[in-house]
Amino acid sequence: MRGLNSVDQGVNQGLGQGLSHLTRRACLAGGASLLALPAWATAPERRIVSIGGALTETFYALGAQADLVGADTTSLFPAAAEKLPSVGYARALSAEGVLSLRPTLIVATQDAGPPAVMRQLEGARVPTVVVDADHRAEGVFMRTQRVAELCGRADAGRALVMELQRAWTQTRQIVAKRVQQQGAVKPAPRVLFVLSHSMSQVRVSGAGTAASAMIDYAGGVNALSGFDGYKPLTPEAAIAAAPEVILVTDQGLAAAGGIDGLLKAPGLGQTPAGRGRRVVTLDALFMLGFGPRLPQAVTALAQALHGRPV
C-alpha cells in the first residue's frame, strides 16, 4: 500500500501542473490553453453533455447540474442524474443522439466511443474534452478541478478538492491503522475481482484497473498479477490465484444470479473464497468510478474486506 503521505504530497502542485495531461482533446475550436478558460466556458448558456458516471457526479457535487443537458447511461448518481436526457451507453454512443441536444461542450472519459462517433463529434466542431482515467486519488482531485474550470466554477472546485483531500487523508489513516492491526494476526486478504455482465462474459482484473487500485487502497492484495487490464476467467487461473475474497459489483452479482450463480463460474467454487462463500459486493459506480465518493467507497470496501468497521 502507498504510504499515508503519498496522497497529499505534491497535490497542490499537481493540480496546477498536472492538468495538461488530463485531456487528449481540449477545445477543438480555438486551441485554448487548459489553464485559460476559452470563450465557450464563460458563455451565458452552457449546454454540457457528460459522458461518464463519475464525471456527471462531479458536476452535481460542484452545483453545476443546471449546465447539463444530457448524460450517458452510467450516470446513475445522484438519482436526479437519471432524469437527464440519455445519450446511450458511453462505449456505444450515437453522434446524432449527442448532437440532438445541441451541446456547447462535451466532457467524456477515455472510455467514450466508438472512435468513429468521437471523430464525428469532432467533425461537427463541438468542443470536446476527454479526461484521463487515472485510478488514483490524485487523479480524482485533478479531474474535479478540471471539471470545475470547464463549467466556470474554479472556486467551487478548489473548495471541493480541499474537502476531498481532508476526507481522503482521514480514510487513509483509518485504513492504515486497521491494516496494521490485522497484520499482527494474518496477512492482507487476497482479493479476486470478477467483472460479470453475464455468466458468458466473466473476466478478472489485473494491474492498472480501477478494481486493483481499490483493493490496494482498502488494504487488500490483488490475487492476480502478471498482466494488465482484464482477461477472461479460466478455472486454472482462479484456483491458482487462491483468493480469500471474491469481489464483484452489485450489478455483476445480479447478472450472475446471486452468489450461487457466481460460484458456478469456472473455478470460483474451488477457491478458498468460494468454499467459504466470502463474496463482497458494492455498487459499480461507487466502487469503480473514482469520483467524489472515493473516500467513502474505500472505507466501505475496507470494512467489508476486514470483516469489521475500520
C-alpha positions as CSV (number, residue, x, y, z in Angstrom):
1,M,0.0,0.0,0.0
2,R,1.0,3.5,-0.6
3,G,2.3,5.5,2.5
4,L,-0.1,7.8,4.2
5,N,1.7,10.9,2.9
6,S,1.6,9.8,-0.8
7,V,-1.8,11.2,-1.3
8,D,-1.1,14.7,-0.1
9,Q,2.4,15.2,-1.3
10,G,2.6,17.4,-4.4
11,V,-1.2,17.6,-4.8
12,N,-1.4,21.3,-4.8
13,Q,1.5,21.5,-7.3
14,G,-0.1,18.7,-9.3
15,L,-3.4,20.5,-9.6
16,G,-1.6,23.2,-11.5
17,Q,1.0,21.3,-13.4
18,G,-0.9,18.0,-13.9
19,L,-3.9,19.4,-15.8
20,S,-2.1,19.4,-19.1
21,H,-2.1,15.6,-19.2
22,L,-5.7,15.2,-18.2
23,T,-7.1,15.8,-21.6
24,R,-6.2,14.5,-25.1
25,R,-8.5,16.9,-26.7
26,A,-9.2,20.4,-25.4
27,C,-11.4,22.9,-27.1
28,L,-11.2,21.9,-30.8
29,A,-12.3,25.4,-31.9
30,G,-9.6,27.8,-31.0
31,G,-6.9,25.6,-29.3
32,A,-7.4,27.3,-25.9
33,S,-4.9,26.7,-23.1
34,L,-6.1,24.2,-20.5
35,L,-5.3,26.8,-17.8
36,A,-7.2,29.7,-19.5
37,L,-10.9,29.4,-19.9
38,P,-12.0,29.6,-23.5
39,A,-14.9,31.6,-24.7
40,W,-17.4,28.7,-24.6
41,A,-16.6,28.1,-20.9
42,T,-17.7,31.6,-20.0
43,A,-20.7,31.8,-22.4
44,P,-24.0,32.9,-20.8
45,E,-25.6,29.5,-21.5
46,R,-23.7,26.3,-21.1
47,R,-25.1,23.1,-22.6
48,I,-22.9,20.3,-21.4
49,V,-23.1,16.6,-22.2
50,S,-21.4,14.5,-19.6
51,I,-20.2,11.0,-20.7
52,G,-19.1,9.0,-17.7
53,G,-20.8,8.4,-14.4
54,A,-18.1,9.8,-12.2
55,L,-17.9,13.0,-14.3
56,T,-21.6,13.6,-14.0
57,E,-21.4,13.0,-10.3
58,T,-18.7,15.7,-10.2
59,F,-20.8,18.2,-12.0
60,Y,-23.5,17.7,-9.3
61,A,-21.0,17.9,-6.5
62,L,-19.9,21.2,-7.8
63,G,-23.5,22.5,-8.0
64,A,-23.2,22.7,-11.8
65,Q,-26.0,20.3,-12.7
66,A,-28.0,23.1,-14.3
67,D,-25.4,23.2,-17.1
68,L,-26.0,19.6,-18.0
69,V,-28.4,18.8,-20.9
70,G,-27.5,15.1,-21.3
71,A,-25.5,12.2,-19.9
72,D,-24.7,8.6,-20.6
73,T,-26.4,5.5,-19.0
74,T,-23.6,5.1,-16.5
75,S,-24.6,8.4,-14.9
76,L,-26.7,6.9,-12.0
77,F,-25.7,9.1,-9.1
78,P,-27.2,11.2,-7.7
79,A,-30.7,9.9,-8.6
80,A,-31.5,13.2,-10.3
81,A,-28.9,12.4,-12.9
82,E,-31.0,9.6,-14.2
83,K,-33.6,12.1,-15.3
84,L,-31.2,13.8,-17.7
85,P,-31.8,13.1,-21.4
86,S,-29.7,10.0,-22.2
87,V,-27.1,9.7,-25.0
88,G,-26.8,5.9,-24.5
89,Y,-24.0,3.8,-23.2
90,A,-20.6,5.5,-23.0
91,R,-18.9,3.0,-25.3
92,A,-21.7,2.9,-27.8
93,L,-22.6,6.5,-28.5
94,S,-24.6,7.8,-31.4
95,A,-23.4,11.1,-32.9
96,E,-26.9,12.0,-33.8
97,G,-28.1,11.4,-30.3
98,V,-25.5,13.6,-28.7
99,L,-25.8,16.4,-31.3
100,S,-29.6,16.5,-31.0
101,L,-29.1,18.0,-27.5
102,R,-27.2,21.0,-29.1
103,P,-24.3,20.8,-26.7
104,T,-21.8,23.7,-26.4
105,L,-19.4,21.3,-24.7
106,I,-18.9,17.5,-24.4
107,V,-16.9,16.2,-21.4
108,A,-16.1,12.5,-21.6
109,T,-13.9,9.8,-20.2
110,Q,-11.4,7.8,-22.3
111,D,-13.9,5.0,-22.5
112,A,-16.2,7.1,-24.6
113,G,-16.7,5.7,-28.1
114,P,-16.8,4.2,-30.5
115,P,-13.9,6.1,-32.1
116,A,-15.8,6.8,-35.3
117,V,-18.5,8.6,-33.3
118,M,-16.0,10.7,-31.4
119,R,-14.5,11.7,-34.8
120,Q,-17.9,12.6,-36.0
121,L,-18.4,14.9,-33.0
122,E,-15.1,16.5,-33.6
123,G,-16.0,17.0,-37.2
124,A,-19.2,18.7,-36.1
125,R,-16.9,21.2,-34.3
126,V,-18.4,20.6,-30.9
127,P,-15.8,21.4,-28.2
128,T,-14.8,18.1,-26.7
129,V,-12.7,17.4,-23.6
130,V,-11.6,13.9,-22.8
131,V,-10.2,13.3,-19.3
132,D,-7.7,10.5,-18.4
133,A,-9.0,7.5,-16.4
134,D,-6.4,8.0,-13.6
135,H,-7.2,5.4,-10.9
136,R,-5.6,7.3,-8.1
137,A,-6.8,9.7,-5.5
138,E,-4.6,12.4,-7.0
139,G,-6.4,11.8,-10.3
140,V,-9.8,12.4,-8.7
141,F,-8.5,15.7,-7.2
142,M,-7.2,16.9,-10.6
143,R,-10.3,15.8,-12.5
144,T,-12.5,17.6,-10.0
145,Q,-10.6,20.9,-10.5
146,R,-10.6,20.4,-14.3
147,V,-14.4,19.9,-14.4
148,A,-14.8,23.0,-12.2
149,E,-12.8,25.1,-14.6
150,L,-14.8,23.8,-17.6
151,C,-18.0,24.9,-16.1
152,G,-16.7,28.2,-14.8
153,R,-16.7,27.2,-11.1
154,A,-13.0,27.2,-10.3
155,D,-13.5,28.5,-6.7
156,A,-16.1,25.8,-6.0
157,G,-13.6,23.3,-7.5
158,R,-10.9,24.3,-5.1
159,A,-13.2,24.1,-2.2
160,L,-14.4,20.7,-3.2
161,V,-10.8,19.4,-3.7
162,M,-9.9,20.6,-0.2
163,E,-12.9,18.8,1.2
164,L,-12.0,15.6,-0.7
165,Q,-8.3,15.8,0.5
166,R,-9.4,16.1,4.1
167,A,-11.8,13.1,3.8
168,W,-9.1,11.1,1.9
169,T,-6.4,11.7,4.5
170,Q,-8.8,10.6,7.2
171,T,-9.8,7.5,5.2
172,R,-6.2,6.5,4.6
173,Q,-5.3,6.9,8.3
174,I,-8.2,4.8,9.4
175,V,-7.5,2.0,6.8
176,A,-3.7,2.0,7.6
177,K,-4.5,1.6,11.3
178,R,-6.8,-1.4,10.6
179,V,-4.2,-3.0,8.2
180,Q,-1.6,-2.6,10.9
181,Q,-3.8,-4.3,13.4
182,Q,-4.7,-7.1,11.1
183,G,-1.0,-7.6,10.0
184,A,-0.2,-8.7,13.6
185,V,-2.7,-11.6,13.1
186,K,-2.6,-12.6,9.4
187,P,-1.5,-11.2,6.0
188,A,-3.7,-8.8,4.0
189,P,-6.6,-10.7,2.3
190,R,-6.1,-11.9,-1.2
191,V,-8.9,-10.5,-3.3
192,L,-10.1,-11.5,-6.8
193,F,-12.2,-9.0,-8.6
194,V,-14.7,-10.6,-11.0
195,L,-16.3,-8.5,-13.7
196,S,-19.5,-10.2,-14.9
197,H,-22.2,-8.7,-17.2
198,S,-23.5,-12.2,-17.7
199,M,-22.1,-15.7,-17.0
200,S,-20.9,-15.9,-20.6
201,Q,-18.7,-12.8,-20.1
202,V,-16.7,-13.3,-16.9
203,R,-13.4,-11.5,-16.6
204,V,-11.0,-10.9,-13.8
205,S,-8.9,-7.8,-13.2
206,G,-5.1,-7.4,-13.3
207,A,-2.9,-4.4,-12.7
208,G,-3.8,-0.9,-13.9
209,T,-7.5,-1.3,-13.3
210,A,-9.8,0.6,-11.0
211,A,-10.6,-2.6,-9.2
212,S,-7.0,-3.3,-8.5
213,A,-6.4,0.2,-7.2
214,M,-9.4,-0.1,-4.9
215,I,-8.2,-3.4,-3.5
216,D,-4.8,-1.8,-2.7
217,Y,-6.3,1.3,-1.2
218,A,-8.6,-0.8,1.0
219,G,-5.8,-2.9,2.4
220,G,-6.1,-6.0,0.3
221,V,-3.9,-7.7,-2.3
222,N,-5.0,-8.4,-5.8
223,A,-4.9,-12.1,-6.1
224,L,-3.9,-11.9,-9.7
225,S,-0.7,-10.4,-11.1
226,G,1.4,-10.6,-14.2
227,F,-1.0,-8.9,-16.6
228,D,-2.7,-5.5,-17.1
229,G,-6.3,-4.8,-17.6
230,Y,-8.9,-7.6,-17.7
231,K,-8.8,-11.1,-19.1
232,P,-11.3,-14.0,-19.3
233,L,-11.6,-16.1,-16.2
234,T,-10.2,-19.7,-16.5
235,P,-10.6,-22.4,-13.9
236,E,-6.8,-22.8,-13.7
237,A,-6.3,-19.1,-13.1
238,A,-9.0,-18.9,-10.5
239,I,-7.7,-21.9,-8.5
240,A,-4.1,-20.8,-8.7
241,A,-5.0,-17.3,-7.5
242,A,-6.4,-18.8,-4.3
243,P,-8.4,-15.7,-3.4
244,E,-9.8,-15.4,0.2
245,V,-12.4,-12.9,-1.0
246,I,-14.2,-12.6,-4.3
247,L,-15.1,-9.0,-5.1
248,V,-17.9,-8.1,-7.6
249,T,-20.2,-5.3,-8.3
250,D,-23.9,-5.3,-7.3
251,Q,-24.8,-5.3,-10.9
252,G,-22.5,-8.1,-11.7
253,L,-23.8,-10.3,-8.9
254,A,-27.3,-9.7,-10.1
255,A,-26.4,-10.7,-13.6
256,A,-24.8,-13.9,-12.3
257,G,-27.9,-14.9,-10.5
258,G,-26.6,-14.2,-7.0
259,I,-23.8,-15.9,-5.1
260,D,-24.9,-19.4,-6.1
261,G,-24.8,-18.4,-9.8
262,L,-21.5,-16.6,-9.4
263,L,-19.8,-19.6,-7.8
264,K,-20.7,-21.7,-10.8
265,A,-18.2,-19.7,-12.9
266,P,-15.1,-21.7,-13.9
267,G,-13.0,-22.5,-10.8
268,L,-14.5,-19.9,-8.4
269,G,-16.3,-22.5,-6.3
270,Q,-13.0,-24.3,-5.8
271,T,-11.2,-21.3,-4.3
272,P,-10.9,-20.6,-0.6
273,A,-13.3,-17.7,-1.1
274,G,-15.7,-19.9,-3.0
275,R,-15.7,-22.6,-0.4
276,G,-16.3,-20.1,2.3
277,R,-18.8,-18.2,0.2
278,R,-16.9,-15.0,1.0
279,V,-18.2,-12.6,-1.6
280,V,-18.1,-8.8,-1.2
281,T,-20.2,-6.6,-3.4
282,L,-20.6,-2.9,-3.9
283,D,-22.3,-0.6,-6.5
284,A,-20.3,-0.4,-9.7
285,L,-20.1,3.4,-9.9
286,F,-19.5,3.8,-6.2
287,M,-16.7,1.3,-6.2
288,L,-15.0,1.8,-9.6
289,G,-16.0,5.3,-10.6
290,F,-13.2,7.1,-8.8
291,G,-15.4,10.1,-8.4
292,P,-16.2,12.4,-5.4
293,R,-17.3,9.5,-3.2
294,L,-13.9,7.8,-3.4
295,P,-13.1,8.2,0.4
296,Q,-16.5,6.7,1.3
297,A,-16.0,3.8,-1.2
298,V,-12.6,2.9,0.1
299,T,-13.9,2.9,3.7
300,A,-16.8,0.7,2.8
301,L,-14.6,-1.8,0.9
302,A,-12.0,-1.9,3.7
303,Q,-14.8,-2.6,6.2
304,A,-16.1,-5.4,4.0
305,L,-12.7,-6.9,3.4
306,H,-11.5,-6.8,7.0
307,G,-14.8,-8.0,8.5
308,R,-15.5,-5.2,10.9
309,P,-15.8,-1.4,10.9
310,V,-12.5,0.4,10.3
